[in-house]
Amino acid sequence: IPVAIYRLSGAGAGAEISDIIRDDLQFSGVFAYVDRDAYIETPLPVFDPSNWSPLGVEIVVKGSVSVDGDRLSATIYLYDVVEAKRLFQKQYKAALRHLRPLAHTISNDIYAAVTGASGVFRTKIAFIGQRDGRKGIYIMDWDGKRLQDTGVGGDLILSPHWSADGKRLIYSAARGRRWYIFLLDFKERKERLLVRSAGTNIAGDFLPDGSGFLFSSSKAGTPDIYLFDLRTSRQRRLTRWRGIEVSPSVSPDGKRVAFVSDHGGSPQVYVMDIGGGNVRRITFSGNYNTSPAWSPQGDRIAYSGRVYGKNQIFTVAPDGSDPLQLTDRGNNEEPSFSPDGRYITFTSDRDGARGVYIMRANGEAQKRITARDIRAFGPRWSPKKIF
């Protein structure tokens, strides 16, 4: 959809908000930005469709921004050229330090008004970052900005996973010589030890209703998949094969689990019912396929598969049909879908330094979002708007 986005009046803040809105909408793949050099209409809140139809523009964004001390306010006008009408006029207010979240909120409102769907521009991505030899869990906006250190860290830490409400993370960390699973509650700002079993314990997905989570543990020998009930702290073993079963990812309806097993001779992605039955293999191309992640719609599973010695991101239908390769440069691993299923975050070393990337779910618009001064991996996209 061709969109014209005026530079909002209001000095530096107006220009910055305009650029954030432009970047959000352009990356979405739904909108195509029309350069401002082509605009002939005044930036004031007046609207004449005849000024835009010859340019092929269908949506027009205008507005103004004002700053009063440490407070910020914006007025946004959204126009539909095809229907020749104003879609909305809205006012936004926030602390000046929250300029970027305010801009992302405007982007979400524009996206919703035009498409009828919710945007993801107020979501977050959690990941493991390493600086100066220390690893820790970091959280950033979906576009890589506003990096936050959660304060959770150590020499060995893996696998952050969000709860469905975005209020908690579970993750694995080595303390001493053992791997434990912890829960971080953002409201309480406390770390809680959940799994202290012998062996290696690696966190998987929360259940959609938040009542528990999946994890892998080697406490009985080789790693198997378990279900942890947060209400009772009981653990239930779901797999009992001789091979290694790891990386559990739960379907959005909570009825199925994708996971990795090597019991067939090489690591492959399988799907089973949440109770552990009806197991079927879904990857057959290549001899090393790992890191499955369900799409929010439940219609695709992303995973990392080895091709000519390099790991690439694929998606496949839950029945194993229609595998699609999305990446082809460097090593690309650990995919995670955005909450609307339109985008994927992943880890890549394609430019020589391991970092977090995002792309559209069809493989388009791949870009790095973490700085090169931090070694970043294990990204997980949050649910919708949090914090």
C-alpha positions in Angstrom: 0.0 0.0 0.0 1.7 3.3 -1.1 1.9 5.6 1.9 3.0 9.2 2.3 4.4 10.2 5.7 5.0 13.9 6.2 7.9 15.0 8.5 5.9 15.9 11.6 6.3 19.5 12.6 8.0 20.0 15.9 11.8 20.3 15.3 13.9 17.2 16.2 11.2 15.2 18.0 8.9 15.5 15.0 11.5 14.3 12.6 12.5 11.4 14.8 9.0 10.2 15.2 8.3 10.5 11.5 11.4 8.4 10.7 10.4 5.7 13.2 6.9 5.5 11.7 8.4 5.2 8.2 10.8 2.5 9.2 8.1 0.5 11.0 5.6 0.6 8.2 8.2 0.0 5.5 9.5 -3.1 7.2 6.0 -4.5 7.6 5.9 -5.4 4.0 2.3 -4.0 3.8 3.3 -0.4 3.1 5.5 1.1 0.5 6.9 4.5 1.4 6.5 7.3 -1.2 9.4 9.8 -1.0 8.6 13.3 0.3 10.1 15.0 -2.7 6.9 14.0 -4.6 4.5 15.6 -2.2 2.6 18.7 -3.4 0.1 19.2 -0.6 0.7 21.3 2.5 1.8 19.5 5.6 -1.1 21.2 7.4 -4.1 19.0 8.3 -6.0 19.6 5.1 -6.6 16.8 2.6 -7.5 16.7 -1.1 -7.4 13.2 -2.7 -6.7 14.8 -6.1 -3.3 15.8 -4.9 -2.4 12.1 -4.2 -4.2 10.0 -6.8 -1.7 10.9 -9.6 1.1 9.8 -7.4 -0.5 6.4 -6.6 -0.6 7.2 -2.9 -3.3 5.5 -1.0 -2.6 6.5 2.6 -1.4 9.8 4.0 0.0 10.5 7.4 0.3 14.1 8.8 0.6 15.6 12.2 2.5 17.8 14.7 4.6 17.2 17.7 5.3 19.5 20.7 7.7 19.2 23.6 7.1 20.9 27.0 9.9 20.3 29.4 10.1 16.5 29.7 6.7 15.9 28.2 5.9 15.0 24.6 2.6 15.3 22.8 1.7 14.4 19.2 -1.4 14.9 17.0 -1.7 12.5 14.1 -4.1 12.6 11.1 -4.5 9.6 8.9 -6.2 9.9 5.5 -7.5 7.3 3.0 -7.0 8.6 -0.6 -9.1 5.9 -2.3 -12.1 6.4 0.0 -11.4 10.2 0.2 -11.8 10.4 3.9 -10.0 10.8 7.2 -9.5 7.5 9.0 -8.6 9.1 12.3 -7.3 12.1 14.3 -5.6 11.0 17.5 -3.6 12.7 20.2 -0.7 10.9 22.0 1.2 12.0 25.1 4.2 10.5 26.9 7.4 11.4 28.7 10.1 12.6 26.4 12.2 9.6 27.2 9.4 7.4 25.8 9.6 9.0 22.4 10.2 5.7 20.6 7.4 3.7 22.3 5.0 6.6 21.4 6.1 6.5 17.8 5.7 2.7 17.7 2.2 3.1 19.2 1.3 5.5 16.3 2.6 2.9 13.9 0.5 0.2 15.5 -2.6 2.5 15.2 -1.9 3.2 11.6 -1.4 -0.4 10.8 -4.6 -1.4 12.6 -6.7 1.3 10.9 -5.6 0.3 7.5 -5.3 -3.5 7.7 -7.7 -4.4 10.6 -4.9 -6.4 12.2 -2.7 -5.6 15.3 0.9 -4.4 14.7 3.9 -5.7 16.5 5.8 -2.4 16.8 5.5 -2.3 20.7 6.8 -5.8 21.1 10.2 -6.8 22.5 12.9 -9.4 21.8 14.8 -11.2 24.6 18.2 -12.7 23.8 21.5 -13.7 25.3 24.2 -11.1 25.0 27.8 -11.3 25.8 30.0 -8.3 26.7 33.4 -8.4 28.2 33.2 -12.1 28.7 29.9 -12.0 30.7 26.7 -13.4 29.3 23.3 -12.1 30.3 19.7 -11.8 29.3 18.9 -8.6 27.5 15.6 -7.2 26.2 15.2 -4.7 23.3 12.5 -3.2 21.2 11.6 -5.2 18.1 13.8 -3.0 16.0 16.9 -3.4 18.2 16.6 -0.1 20.1 16.3 0.6 23.8 18.5 -2.2 25.0 17.9 -3.3 28.6 20.0 -5.5 30.7 17.8 -7.6 33.0 20.6 -8.1 35.5 20.4 -11.9 35.0 23.7 -13.4 33.9 26.6 -15.7 34.3 29.2 -17.6 32.4 26.7 -20.0 31.0 23.1 -19.0 30.3 20.7 -20.2 27.5 17.1 -20.2 26.2 15.0 -17.3 27.4 11.3 -18.0 26.7 8.4 -15.6 27.3 5.2 -16.4 29.1 2.1 -15.6 27.1 1.3 -12.5 29.1 4.9 -11.1 28.7 5.4 -10.8 32.4 7.8 -13.7 32.9 10.8 -15.3 31.3 12.2 -18.8 31.9 15.8 -19.7 31.1 18.6 -22.1 31.8 21.8 -21.2 33.6 24.8 -23.2 34.9 25.5 -22.6 38.5 28.5 -24.5 39.7 28.6 -27.6 37.6 24.9 -28.1 37.1 22.3 -26.7 34.7 19.2 -25.3 36.4 16.0 -23.6 35.1 14.9 -20.3 36.5 12.0 -18.0 36.2 12.3 -14.2 36.1 9.2 -12.2 37.1 9.5 -8.7 35.8 6.9 -7.3 38.3 8.7 -8.7 41.3 12.1 -8.4 39.7 13.0 -11.7 41.3 14.7 -14.8 40.1 13.1 -18.1 41.1 14.7 -21.5 40.9 12.2 -24.0 39.3 14.2 -27.1 38.1 17.2 -28.4 40.0 17.2 -32.0 38.8 20.5 -33.8 38.2 21.9 -33.6 34.7 21.4 -30.9 32.1 18.1 -29.0 32.2 17.2 -26.7 29.3 14.1 -24.5 29.2 11.5 -24.8 26.4 8.2 -23.0 25.7 5.6 -21.9 28.2 2.2 -23.5 27.8 -0.2 -21.0 26.2 -2.3 -20.8 29.4 0.8 -20.1 31.5 0.2 -23.1 33.7 3.5 -24.8 33.0 6.3 -25.1 30.6 8.3 -27.7 28.6 11.9 -28.5 29.1 14.5 -31.1 28.3 16.5 -32.9 31.0 19.1 -35.6 31.1 18.3 -36.6 34.7 17.3 -40.1 33.6 20.3 -40.6 31.2 20.0 -39.1 27.7 17.9 -35.9 27.4 14.1 -36.3 27.3 11.2 -33.9 27.1 9.3 -33.1 30.3 6.3 -31.0 31.3 6.7 -28.8 34.4 3.4 -27.8 36.2 3.9 -24.4 37.8 0.8 -24.9 40.0 2.2 -28.1 41.7 5.9 -28.1 40.7 5.4 -31.6 39.4 7.3 -32.9 36.4 5.9 -35.3 33.8 8.1 -37.1 31.3 6.8 -37.1 27.8 9.5 -39.0 25.8 11.2 -42.3 26.6 13.3 -43.1 23.6 16.9 -44.1 23.6 18.0 -41.1 21.6 18.3 -37.5 22.5 15.1 -35.4 22.7 15.5 -31.7 23.1 14.2 -28.2 22.1 10.5 -28.6 22.8 8.2 -25.9 21.2 4.5 -26.0 22.0 1.8 -25.3 19.4 -0.4 -22.2 19.9 -3.4 -24.3 20.9 -1.3 -26.2 23.5 -2.1 -29.6 21.9 1.1 -30.5 20.1 4.8 -30.2 20.7 7.6 -29.9 18.1 11.0 -31.1 19.2 14.3 -32.5 18.1 15.3 -36.2 18.3 18.2 -38.2 16.9 16.7 -41.6 17.5 16.5 -42.1 13.8 20.2 -41.6 13.4 20.5 -37.8 13.0 18.9 -34.7 14.6 15.4 -34.2 13.0 12.3 -32.3 13.9 9.3 -34.3 15.2 5.8 -33.4 16.3 3.8 -35.2 19.0 0.7 -34.7 21.0 1.1 -32.8 24.3 0.7 -36.1 26.2 3.6 -37.7 24.3 1.7 -39.8 21.8 1.2 -39.7 18.0 4.8 -39.0 17.2 5.7 -38.2 13.6 8.8 -36.9 11.9 8.4 -33.8 9.8 11.9 -33.0 8.4 13.5 -35.3 5.8 15.9 -33.1 3.9 19.4 -32.9 5.3 21.0 -34.7 8.2 20.9 -31.9 10.8 17.6 -30.1 11.6 17.1 -28.4 15.0 15.5 -25.5 16.9 11.8 -25.8 16.0 9.5 -22.9 16.7 5.7 -22.8 16.0 4.1 -19.9 14.2 1.3 -18.2 16.3 -1.3 -19.4 13.7 0.0 -23.0 14.1 0.3 -23.4 10.3 4.1 -23.3 10.1 7.1 -24.5 12.1 10.4 -22.6 11.7 13.7 -24.5 12.2 17.4 -24.5 11.5 18.6 -27.0 8.9 22.2 -27.7 7.7 22.8 -27.1 4.0 26.3 -27.6 2.5 27.9 -27.2 5.9 25.9 -24.1 6.9 22.8 -23.8 9.1 19.9 -22.1 7.4 16.3 -21.1 8.5 13.4 -23.0 7.0 9.7 -23.2 7.6 7.5 -26.2 7.1 3.9 -27.2 7.6 3.2 -29.2 10.8 2.6 -32.3 8.6 6.0 -32.0 7.0 4.8 -30.6 3.7 6.0 -27.5 1.8 9.5 -26.9 3.3 10.8 -23.4 2.4 14.4 -22.2 2.8 14.5 -18.5 3.9 18.2 -17.8 4.4 21.3 -18.6 2.4 24.2 -16.5 3.8 26.4 -17.6 6.8 25.0 -19.7 9.6 21.5 -18.9 10.6 19.9 -20.5 13.7 17.3 -20.2 16.6 14.3 -18.8 14.8 11.3 -17.3 16.7 8.1 -15.9 15.2 6.6 -12.5 16.0 3.2 -12.6 17.8 1.4 -12.0 14.5 3.4 -14.6 12.6 4.5 -12.1 9.9 8.1 -11.9 11.0 10.9 -14.1 12.3 13.9 -13.2 14.5 17.0 -15.4 14.4 20.8 -15.6 15.0 23.3 -15.2 12.2 27.0 -14.8 11.8 26.8 -13.7 8.2 28.8 -10.5 8.7 31.5 -12.1 10.8 30.0 -11.3 14.2 27.2 -13.3 15.8 24.1 -11.2 16.1 20.3 -11.0 16.2 18.5 -10.4 12.9 14.8 -10.0 11.8 13.1 -10.8 8.5 9.6 -11.2 7.1 8.3 -14.7 7.4 8.8 -15.2 3.6 12.5 -14.4 4.0 12.4 -10.9 2.7 14.0 -7.8 4.3 16.7 -9.6 6.4 18.6 -7.1 8.6 20.7 -7.1 11.7 19.3 -5.3 14.8 22.0 -5.8 17.4 25.2 -3.8 17.5 28.5 -5.5 16.6 29.9 -4.7 20.1 27.7 -7.3 21.7 27.8 -11.0 20.8 24.1 -11.9 20.6 22.1 -15.2 20.2 19.1 -17.1 21.3 16.4 -14.5 20.4 12.8 -14.9 21.4 10.0 -12.6 20.3 7.7 -11.4 23.0 3.9 -11.5 22.9 2.1 -8.3 21.9 2.7 -5.0 23.7 4.4 -5.4 27.0 5.9 -3.0 29.6 
